[in-house]
Every structure is written in C-alpha cells, then in structure tokens.
Amino acid sequence: MCLLDEVLDWNAQRIRCRTATHRAPDNPLRSHDRLGIACGIEYAAQAMALHGALAGGAANGAANGAANGAVDALAGGPSRVGLLAGVRDVRFLVLRLDDIESDLICEVNHLAGDNLTALYEFALRDRDRSLLSGRASVILNAGGRLKV
C-alpha cells in the first residue's frame, strides 16, 4: 500500500510529500465510507520510511553521488526494516481526511537517531491549515531483532 503520490523535496533531515489518495473511494484505510484523522499517522509513517530509504541510500551511495544512492535505495538496493514503535504528542485538528478538498502535504523531520532507532516529528497539512502533528519513534532493522 503506497499512500504518497510525490516527493516535493527532501534532504538528510527532512522530507515533504504530497498526496491526493485521501479522496480515493478505494483507499485501503477507509472504514464505514470515511477516512478518519488517525489514518494520517500512516501517511506520516510512509513518509518516514521514504525518508529513511532516500537518506540511507544517499549515504550509502556517496561514492556515486547522493542522487544515485537514493535512486539505488528505491530501486531495490539494501533496505532496513523499520517498526513504528510509538507516537507522542499527537494532535488531531480535524475529524477526518476524506472530506479535505485540497491535496495533503506530509512533512517529517528527523530529530535524532542512530543505526537502531530514529525519532521523527511529523505534520500533515492541507492547503490552508494543519490537520495532524506529533512525534514518532522508529526501531530500525527490526526484522532481524524482533519476533513478530
């Protein structure tokens, strides 16, 4: 399931993505013909994963240039499994996403981390206002350490 339509910009610390999938009647997160605001956390989690792939690929591909490393990461290069471990300070500022007419902008900022964890700040906005914000903890390389 891919909910993000486009990367608007990114660097080693942040990524900004755009999407219109919240309006799709076949959005896989819809329940009872609506898309609740809590689903915005999944949009943020996908932006975090994409940031990790781009930033990690850029770091791993430094010899070939950052852009090539990021492309390699998205094209099936080595990737790390991440697990969303928790969210904090989440603020829901609307009730649902499916009735938002404009595209959504999802921005995540990498605050801290190492090879095992990452801490992100996230925000979801429409054209005029903030819809959701919070922080998330991610455990990296979780597939090799956790029995799920």
N, C-alpha and C positions, 0 to 999 in steps of 0.2 A: 504494500500500500504506500503510494507516494502522494502526499498531500500538497507539496510545494511545486509551484509552476516555474519559478525563475529565481536565480540568484541575482540580486541587484548589485551588490558589492560585498567584498569580504577582504579581510587581512588576517594577520596572525591572532588578533584579539577579538574580532567580531565578524558577524555575517548578517546581512539583511536580505530577506527573501520576500517574494510576492506570490500570492495565490488567489485564485478565484474558486477553488474547489469547495469552499464552504456553501456555495449556492447550488452545487450539483445535487439533483434529486437522488442520485445513486451513491452519494458519499457514504463510504462504509461505516462511518461513525454515527450516522443518523439513527435516531431511535424515536419511535412514535411520530415519524414525519417531521422531526426537528433536530437541530444540531446544537446541543447545549454548550454553554461557555466553557465548561470544564474540558471539552474536546480541544480547546485551544492549547492545552498543555501538550497534547500530542503534536500539534503543529510546531511548538517550540522544541520539543524533543527531536523532531526530524531536522530542524534547523541546527541543533547542537550536533547531531550525527553528521550532517553535511559539513559543518564547520570542522569537525574533527578529521573527516576524510580529506578535505581541502588543505587544512593547515598541516596535518600529518604528512600528506603526500608532498606538499611543498617542502617540508623539512627533509623528508627522505629523498627528494629529488633535487636537492640543492646543487648537486654537481651538474645537472642538466638544466637548471633554471627552475624557479619556483612554479611557473605556469605548467611546465611539463610534468613536474612531480604531482601537482594537483590533478592533472588530467590522468596520469597513471593511476592515482588512487581511486578515481571514479571509474576507470576502465577495468577494474578488476585486480588492481595491484593488492599487495598485502593490506588487510584492514584489521582493525581491532574491534572486538565485540564490546559494546557498552550496555550497561544496565542503568536505567533511571532509578536511583536509589531513594530519592526523596525530593520533595518540593517544600519550600518555606516561603513565608510572607506573600502568599498568593492573594492577589486582589482581583476579584471578578467585578467588573464595572458595568456589565450588561448581562442579560439572562441567556441570550442565545446568539449564535453566529449566522445561522441560515437566513435571517432577515436583514443582514447587513448588505446594502446595495453595492458599495464600492469593494474593490479588491482589498485583501488584508495584507498588511506588511508585518512580518515577523522579524524581530531583531534579537539576537542573543550576543552577549558579551562574556568572553572567557575571563573570569576573575582570578582564578588560581587553579593550580593542579600540578600533577607530576605524571609519571608513567602509569600510575594506578588509579588516580582519581581526577575529576575535573569539577569545578564549581562554576556555574553559569548564572548570569542574570538574564531574564527574558522579558519581552514585551510584545504584545500583539495589538496592532492599531488598525483602524480603518482610515479613510481619507481625512477625517476631522477630529478623531478622539482616540484615547487609549481605551482598550477593551479588557485587557488582562495583563498582569505583570507578576513577577515573582523571581525566585531563585531556585536552582535545581542542582542536586549533587548527582554525579555520574560515576559509576565504578567501571573502569576500563579493563579490557582483557578479561571480562567477567566469565566468558565461556570456558576458559581454562581453569578457573578457580572456584566457580560455584556449580553445584549440582542442582539443576532446576528441574 
